[in-house]
Amino acid sequence: MTDFYSLVVKKSAERELRAIPKTDLRRMTERLRGLRNNPRPPDCEKLSGYDHYRIRQGDYRMVYAVDDDARVVTLVKVGHRREVYR
C-alpha cells in the first residue's frame, strides 16, 4: 500500500485560490491532488534559496513545501506567473 502525503493549504494560499478563474482552478485542484501521491513530480522545480518547490498550471504557479518526515505537503502561495515570486 502506498503512503499518501497530507495536503495542507495555508490561509493566504486559500484566498489566492478563490481569485483564480474556475476553469483554471479545476485543473489546479487536480494537480494539487496529484501531489499527495508524488510530492515531487517530474515537472516540479526546486526554488533556489528556499526549501520550496513549484509546479506550473497554465499561466499560474503553485509554490509548496514538502515535509517528508511528517508526510505533509503545504501549499504556500498561488498566483499568476508574473506575480507569484514577488
N, CA, C and O atoms as CSV, one atom per row, in Angstrom:
chain,resi,resn,atom,element,x,y,z
A,1,MET,N,N,0.836,-1.184,0.000
A,1,MET,CA,C,0.000,0.000,0.000
A,1,MET,C,C,0.883,1.250,0.000
A,1,MET,O,O,1.881,1.311,0.717
A,2,THR,N,N,0.514,2.227,-0.795
A,2,THR,CA,C,1.268,3.457,-0.904
A,2,THR,C,C,0.877,4.415,0.210
A,2,THR,O,O,-0.306,4.605,0.492
A,3,ASP,N,N,1.877,5.015,0.839
A,3,ASP,CA,C,1.598,6.033,1.848
A,3,ASP,C,C,1.384,7.363,1.150
A,3,ASP,O,O,2.190,7.784,0.320
A,4,PHE,N,N,0.296,8.009,1.496
A,4,PHE,CA,C,-0.018,9.305,0.907
A,4,PHE,C,C,0.483,10.425,1.804
A,4,PHE,O,O,0.625,10.258,3.015
A,5,TYR,N,N,0.742,11.544,1.199
A,5,TYR,CA,C,1.084,12.754,1.931
A,5,TYR,C,C,-0.214,13.507,2.218
A,5,TYR,O,O,-1.162,13.443,1.435
A,6,SER,N,N,-0.251,14.210,3.326
A,6,SER,CA,C,-1.383,15.088,3.623
A,6,SER,C,C,-1.156,16.399,2.894
A,6,SER,O,O,-0.016,16.820,2.697
A,7,LEU,N,N,-2.231,17.035,2.498
A,7,LEU,CA,C,-2.143,18.318,1.816
A,7,LEU,C,C,-2.709,19.389,2.733
A,7,LEU,O,O,-3.869,19.322,3.138
A,8,VAL,N,N,-1.883,20.376,3.058
A,8,VAL,CA,C,-2.285,21.498,3.907
A,8,VAL,C,C,-2.210,22.762,3.056
A,8,VAL,O,O,-1.214,23.008,2.376
A,9,VAL,N,N,-3.270,23.554,3.102
A,9,VAL,CA,C,-3.320,24.807,2.338
A,9,VAL,C,C,-3.307,25.960,3.335
A,9,VAL,O,O,-4.195,26.073,4.180
A,10,LYS,N,N,-2.293,26.813,3.230
A,10,LYS,CA,C,-2.234,27.988,4.103
A,10,LYS,C,C,-3.419,28.898,3.794
A,10,LYS,O,O,-3.929,28.910,2.674
A,11,LYS,N,N,-3.849,29.656,4.791
A,11,LYS,CA,C,-4.999,30.551,4.606
A,11,LYS,C,C,-4.749,31.569,3.499
A,11,LYS,O,O,-5.659,31.895,2.737
A,12,SER,N,N,-3.532,32.066,3.409
A,12,SER,CA,C,-3.217,33.033,2.354
A,12,SER,C,C,-3.328,32.389,0.976
A,12,SER,O,O,-3.811,33.020,0.036
A,13,ALA,N,N,-2.888,31.143,0.849
A,13,ALA,CA,C,-2.991,30.437,-0.427
A,13,ALA,C,C,-4.448,30.129,-0.754
A,13,ALA,O,O,-4.845,30.136,-1.919
A,14,GLU,N,N,-5.231,29.861,0.268
A,14,GLU,CA,C,-6.654,29.599,0.061
A,14,GLU,C,C,-7.342,30.839,-0.516
A,14,GLU,O,O,-8.180,30.731,-1.411
A,15,ARG,N,N,-6.983,32.012,0.002
A,15,ARG,CA,C,-7.532,33.265,-0.527
A,15,ARG,C,C,-7.105,33.463,-1.984
A,15,ARG,O,O,-7.899,33.900,-2.817
A,16,GLU,N,N,-5.852,33.138,-2.278
A,16,GLU,CA,C,-5.358,33.295,-3.650
A,16,GLU,C,C,-6.065,32.345,-4.603
A,16,GLU,O,O,-6.304,32.693,-5.759
A,17,LEU,N,N,-6.400,31.151,-4.135
A,17,LEU,CA,C,-7.111,30.186,-4.973
A,17,LEU,C,C,-8.508,30.682,-5.330
A,17,LEU,O,O,-8.995,30.425,-6.431
A,18,ARG,N,N,-9.152,31.387,-4.412
A,18,ARG,CA,C,-10.505,31.886,-4.678
A,18,ARG,C,C,-10.530,32.911,-5.804
A,18,ARG,O,O,-11.569,33.102,-6.436
A,19,ALA,N,N,-9.408,33.573,-6.066
A,19,ALA,CA,C,-9.349,34.610,-7.093
A,19,ALA,C,C,-9.092,34.056,-8.490
A,19,ALA,O,O,-9.111,34.808,-9.464
A,20,ILE,N,N,-8.855,32.763,-8.600
A,20,ILE,CA,C,-8.499,32.152,-9.885
A,20,ILE,C,C,-9.765,31.729,-10.634
A,20,ILE,O,O,-10.694,31.206,-10.017
A,21,PRO,N,N,-9.818,31.946,-11.951
A,21,PRO,CA,C,-10.986,31.526,-12.744
A,21,PRO,C,C,-11.259,30.028,-12.583
A,21,PRO,O,O,-10.336,29.226,-12.438
A,22,LYS,N,N,-12.551,29.668,-12.611
A,22,LYS,CA,C,-12.964,28.287,-12.327
A,22,LYS,C,C,-12.348,27.257,-13.267
A,22,LYS,O,O,-12.026,26.150,-12.836
A,23,THR,N,N,-12.177,27.600,-14.539
A,23,THR,CA,C,-11.605,26.625,-15.472
A,23,THR,C,C,-10.166,26.278,-15.077
A,23,THR,O,O,-9.771,25.112,-15.114
A,24,ASP,N,N,-9.391,27.294,-14.702
A,24,ASP,CA,C,-8.015,27.039,-14.274
A,24,ASP,C,C,-7.991,26.387,-12.907
A,24,ASP,O,O,-7.127,25.555,-12.629
A,25,LEU,N,N,-8.924,26.755,-12.059
A,25,LEU,CA,C,-8.970,26.211,-10.701
A,25,LEU,C,C,-9.207,24.703,-10.711
A,25,LEU,O,O,-8.631,23.980,-9.898
A,26,ARG,N,N,-10.046,24.228,-11.621
A,26,ARG,CA,C,-10.306,22.785,-11.717
A,26,ARG,C,C,-9.024,22.021,-12.047
A,26,ARG,O,O,-8.740,20.986,-11.444
A,27,ARG,N,N,-8.262,22.530,-12.993
A,27,ARG,CA,C,-7.005,21.873,-13.372
A,27,ARG,C,C,-5.995,21.935,-12.241
A,27,ARG,O,O,-5.265,20.975,-11.993
A,28,MET,N,N,-5.957,23.070,-11.556
A,28,MET,CA,C,-5.016,23.224,-10.439
A,28,MET,C,C,-5.355,22.276,-9.297
A,28,MET,O,O,-4.458,21.736,-8.650
A,29,THR,N,N,-6.633,22.073,-9.049
A,29,THR,CA,C,-7.067,21.160,-7.995
A,29,THR,C,C,-6.590,19.742,-8.293
A,29,THR,O,O,-6.135,19.034,-7.395
A,30,GLU,N,N,-6.695,19.335,-9.541
A,30,GLU,CA,C,-6.213,18.003,-9.930
A,30,GLU,C,C,-4.706,17.881,-9.706
A,30,GLU,O,O,-4.227,16.858,-9.216
A,31,ARG,N,N,-3.959,18.935,-10.068
A,31,ARG,CA,C,-2.503,18.910,-9.861
A,31,ARG,C,C,-2.168,18.802,-8.376
A,31,ARG,O,O,-1.261,18.066,-7.987
A,32,LEU,N,N,-2.913,19.547,-7.547
A,32,LEU,CA,C,-2.674,19.512,-6.107
A,32,LEU,C,C,-2.979,18.134,-5.532
A,32,LEU,O,O,-2.244,17.647,-4.673
A,33,ARG,N,N,-4.038,17.511,-5.989
A,33,ARG,CA,C,-4.358,16.148,-5.526
A,33,ARG,C,C,-3.250,15.171,-5.915
A,33,ARG,O,O,-2.954,14.234,-5.174
A,34,GLY,N,N,-2.647,15.391,-7.064
A,34,GLY,CA,C,-1.551,14.535,-7.505
A,34,GLY,C,C,-0.330,14.634,-6.611
A,34,GLY,O,O,0.457,13.691,-6.533
A,35,LEU,N,N,-0.159,15.770,-5.930
A,35,LEU,CA,C,0.977,15.928,-5.021
A,35,LEU,C,C,0.868,15.001,-3.816
A,35,LEU,O,O,1.877,14.704,-3.177
A,36,ARG,N,N,-0.329,14.544,-3.498
A,36,ARG,CA,C,-0.494,13.614,-2.378
A,36,ARG,C,C,0.188,12.279,-2.677
A,36,ARG,O,O,0.697,11.623,-1.768
A,37,ASN,N,N,0.199,11.879,-3.937
A,37,ASN,CA,C,0.847,10.624,-4.336
A,37,ASN,C,C,2.333,10.808,-4.590
A,37,ASN,O,O,3.148,9.973,-4.197
A,38,ASN,N,N,2.679,11.905,-5.249
A,38,ASN,CA,C,4.062,12.177,-5.621
A,38,ASN,C,C,4.341,13.660,-5.406
A,38,ASN,O,O,4.030,14.471,-6.279
A,39,PRO,N,N,4.923,14.038,-4.260
A,39,PRO,CA,C,5.128,15.454,-3.975
A,39,PRO,C,C,6.194,16.119,-4.847
A,39,PRO,O,O,6.307,17.345,-4.866
A,40,ARG,N,N,6.953,15.332,-5.547
A,40,ARG,CA,C,7.964,15.889,-6.446
A,40,ARG,C,C,7.800,15.290,-7.848
A,40,ARG,O,O,8.602,14.458,-8.273
A,41,PRO,N,N,6.745,15.725,-8.566
A,41,PRO,CA,C,6.537,15.184,-9.914
A,41,PRO,C,C,7.658,15.614,-10.843
A,41,PRO,O,O,8.408,16.535,-10.519
A,42,PRO,N,N,7.784,14.969,-11.986
A,42,PRO,CA,C,8.893,15.274,-12.905
A,42,PRO,C,C,8.939,16.731,-13.357
A,42,PRO,O,O,10.020,17.239,-13.655
A,43,ASP,N,N,7.804,17.413,-13.414
A,43,ASP,CA,C,7.809,18.795,-13.900
A,43,ASP,C,C,7.909,19.834,-12.789
A,43,ASP,O,O,7.746,21.026,-13.047
A,44,CYS,N,N,8.175,19.399,-11.550
A,44,CYS,CA,C,8.340,20.381,-10.467
A,44,CYS,C,C,9.760,20.933,-10.505
A,44,CYS,O,O,10.667,20.322,-11.071
A,45,GLU,N,N,9.929,22.083,-9.900
A,45,GLU,CA,C,11.250,22.705,-9.872
A,45,GLU,C,C,11.516,23.227,-8.471
A,45,GLU,O,O,10.663,23.887,-7.877
A,46,LYS,N,N,12.696,22.933,-7.942
A,46,LYS,CA,C,13.068,23.434,-6.622
A,46,LYS,C,C,13.476,24.889,-6.769
A,46,LYS,O,O,14.253,25.238,-7.657
A,47,LEU,N,N,12.951,25.735,-5.897
A,47,LEU,CA,C,13.266,27.156,-5.951
A,47,LEU,C,C,14.595,27.402,-5.269
A,47,LEU,O,O,14.822,26.925,-4.157
A,48,SER,N,N,15.463,28.129,-5.913
A,48,SER,CA,C,16.778,28.392,-5.343
A,48,SER,C,C,16.650,29.347,-4.156
A,48,SER,O,O,15.895,30.318,-4.203
A,49,GLY,N,N,17.388,29.057,-3.112
A,49,GLY,CA,C,17.382,29.892,-1.924
A,49,GLY,C,C,16.267,29.574,-0.955
A,49,GLY,O,O,16.222,30.150,0.132
A,50,TYR,N,N,15.371,28.681,-1.310
A,50,TYR,CA,C,14.238,28.308,-0.456
A,50,TYR,C,C,14.147,26.795,-0.397
A,50,TYR,O,O,14.740,26.085,-1.209
A,51,ASP,N,N,13.404,26.324,0.564
A,51,ASP,CA,C,13.136,24.890,0.650
A,51,ASP,C,C,11.735,24.624,0.097
A,51,ASP,O,O,10.959,23.865,0.677
A,52,HIS,N,N,11.428,25.262,-1.036
A,52,HIS,CA,C,10.122,25.151,-1.668
A,52,HIS,C,C,10.267,24.626,-3.090
A,52,HIS,O,O,11.340,24.679,-3.692
A,53,TYR,N,N,9.157,24.119,-3.602
A,53,TYR,CA,C,9.067,23.651,-4.977
A,53,TYR,C,C,7.943,24.406,-5.656
A,53,TYR,O,O,7.095,25.008,-4.997
A,54,ARG,N,N,7.943,24.369,-6.981
A,54,ARG,CA,C,6.838,24.970,-7.706
A,54,ARG,C,C,6.422,24.063,-8.850
A,54,ARG,O,O,7.240,23.372,-9.456
A,55,ILE,N,N,5.134,24.086,-9.124
A,55,ILE,CA,C,4.596,23.418,-10.300
A,55,ILE,C,C,3.809,24.454,-11.088
A,55,ILE,O,O,3.294,25.426,-10.537
A,56,ARG,N,N,3.732,24.219,-12.386
A,56,ARG,CA,C,3.043,25.142,-13.281
A,56,ARG,C,C,1.718,24.542,-13.714
A,56,ARG,O,O,1.593,23.331,-13.895
A,57,GLN,N,N,0.743,25.406,-13.873
A,57,GLN,CA,C,-0.520,25.018,-14.476
A,57,GLN,C,C,-0.985,26.201,-15.309
A,57,GLN,O,O,-1.544,27.163,-14.783
A,58,GLY,N,N,-0.751,26.120,-16.597
A,58,GLY,CA,C,-1.098,27.233,-17.469
A,58,GLY,C,C,-0.263,28.452,-17.120
A,58,GLY,O,O,0.963,28.369,-17.055
A,59,ASP,N,N,-0.912,29.575,-16.896
A,59,ASP,CA,C,-0.219,30.813,-16.538
A,59,ASP,C,C,-0.028,30.951,-15.032
A,59,ASP,O,O,0.479,31.971,-14.566
A,60,TYR,N,N,-0.418,29.958,-14.280
A,60,TYR,CA,C,-0.355,30.035,-12.820
A,60,TYR,C,C,0.742,29.130,-12.254
A,60,TYR,O,O,1.119,28.119,-12.847
A,61,ARG,N,N,1.231,29.534,-11.094
A,61,ARG,CA,C,2.271,28.773,-10.402
A,61,ARG,C,C,1.793,28.460,-8.994
A,61,ARG,O,O,1.137,29.284,-8.357
A,62,MET,N,N,2.120,27.273,-8.510
A,62,MET,CA,C,1.799,26.867,-7.155
A,62,MET,C,C,3.110,26.566,-6.444
A,62,MET,O,O,3.871,25.702,-6.880
A,63,VAL,N,N,3.373,27.264,-5.364
A,63,VAL,CA,C,4.596,27.095,-4.595
A,63,VAL,C,C,4.235,26.313,-3.339
A,63,VAL,O,O,3.278,26.649,-2.643
A,64,TYR,N,N,5.008,25.268,-3.055
A,64,TYR,CA,C,4.683,24.423,-1.908
A,64,TYR,C,C,5.949,23.910,-1.242
A,64,TYR,O,O,7.031,23.913,-1.828
A,65,ALA,N,N,5.784,23.471,-0.001
A,65,ALA,CA,C,6.877,22.895,0.783
A,65,ALA,C,C,6.534,21.435,1.076
A,65,ALA,O,O,5.363,21.077,1.193
A,66,VAL,N,N,7.566,20.596,1.191
A,66,VAL,CA,C,7.382,19.179,1.465
A,66,VAL,C,C,8.107,18.824,2.761
A,66,VAL,O,O,9.288,19.130,2.925
A,67,ASP,N,N,7.393,18.180,3.674
A,67,ASP,CA,C,7.988,17.659,4.907
A,67,ASP,C,C,7.890,16.143,4.830
A,67,ASP,O,O,6.835,15.567,5.094
A,68,ASP,N,N,9.004,15.495,4.465
A,68,ASP,CA,C,8.995,14.048,4.276
A,68,ASP,C,C,8.825,13.281,5.591
A,68,ASP,O,O,8.220,12.209,5.609
A,69,ASP,N,N,9.349,13.817,6.674
A,69,ASP,CA,C,9.224,13.122,7.961
A,69,ASP,C,C,7.768,13.045,8.420
A,69,ASP,O,O,7.308,11.996,8.871
A,70,ALA,N,N,7.047,14.160,8.303
A,70,ALA,CA,C,5.646,14.197,8.718
A,70,ALA,C,C,4.708,13.806,7.571
A,70,ALA,O,O,3.504,13.652,7.777
A,71,ARG,N,N,5.258,13.645,6.367
A,71,ARG,CA,C,4.486,13.300,5.168
A,71,ARG,C,C,3.382,14.330,4.909
A,71,ARG,O,O,2.202,13.999,4.790
A,72,VAL,N,N,3.821,15.605,4.826
A,72,VAL,CA,C,2.895,16.721,4.628
A,72,VAL,C,C,3.393,17.586,3.482
A,72,VAL,O,O,4.580,17.905,3.402
A,73,VAL,N,N,2.479,17.962,2.595
A,73,VAL,CA,C,2.739,18.937,1.539
A,73,VAL,C,C,1.941,20.186,1.903
A,73,VAL,O,O,0.726,20.116,2.082
A,74,THR,N,N,2.619,21.325,2.012
A,74,THR,CA,C,1.969,22.576,2.394
A,74,THR,C,C,1.980,23.542,1.219
A,74,THR,O,O,3.043,23.949,0.750
A,75,LEU,N,N,0.802,23.903,0.750
A,75,LEU,CA,C,0.685,24.884,-0.327
A,75,LEU,C,C,0.909,26.264,0.274
A,75,LEU,O,O,0.157,26.703,1.145
A,76,VAL,N,N,1.946,26.941,-0.196
A,76,VAL,CA,C,2.373,28.204,0.391
A,76,VAL,C,C,1.817,29.402,-0.363
A,76,VAL,O,O,1.348,30.363,0.247
A,77,LYS,N,N,1.868,29.345,-1.699
A,77,LYS,CA,C,1.492,30.517,-2.497
A,77,LYS,C,C,0.964,30.055,-3.845
A,77,LYS,O,O,1.436,29.066,-4.407
A,78,VAL,N,N,-0.011,30.776,-4.351
A,78,VAL,CA,C,-0.585,30.518,-5.667
A,78,VAL,C,C,-0.735,31.863,-6.355
A,78,VAL,O,O,-1.173,32.836,-5.741
A,79,GLY,N,N,-0.374,31.919,-7.627
A,79,GLY,CA,C,-0.556,33.176,-8.331
A,79,GLY,C,C,-0.195,33.088,-9.789
A,79,GLY,O,O,0.303,32.073,-10.275
A,80,HIS,N,N,-0.462,34.187,-10.479
A,80,HIS,CA,C,-0.106,34.299,-11.887
A,80,HIS,C,C,1.411,34.304,-12.005
A,80,HIS,O,O,2.101,34.780,-11.103
A,81,ARG,N,N,1.920,33.795,-13.071
A,81,ARG,CA,C,3.368,33.617,-13.222
A,81,ARG,C,C,4.151,34.914,-13.105
A,81,ARG,O,O,5.305,34.891,-12.676
A,82,ARG,N,N,3.567,36.030,-13.470
A,82,ARG,CA,C,4.314,37.290,-13.391
A,82,ARG,C,C,4.310,37.888,-11.992
A,82,ARG,O,O,5.067,38.820,-11.723
A,83,GLU,N,N,3.461,37.363,-11.084
A,83,GLU,CA,C,3.347,37.948,-9.745
A,83,GLU,C,C,3.732,37.020,-8.608
A,83,GLU,O,O,3.984,37.497,-7.502
A,84,VAL,N,N,3.786,35.734,-8.831
A,84,VAL,CA,C,3.886,34.780,-7.727
A,84,VAL,C,C,5.217,34.838,-6.968
A,84,VAL,O,O,5.249,34.515,-5.780
A,85,TYR,N,N,6.290,35.232,-7.606
A,85,TYR,CA,C,7.598,35.209,-6.961
A,85,TYR,C,C,7.934,36.521,-6.263
A,85,TYR,O,O,9.004,36.631,-5.665
A,86,ARG,N,N,7.068,37.504,-6.318
A,86,ARG,CA,C,7.317,38.807,-5.708
A,86,ARG,C,C,7.064,38.781,-4.235
A,86,ARG,O,O,7.226,39.800,-3.562
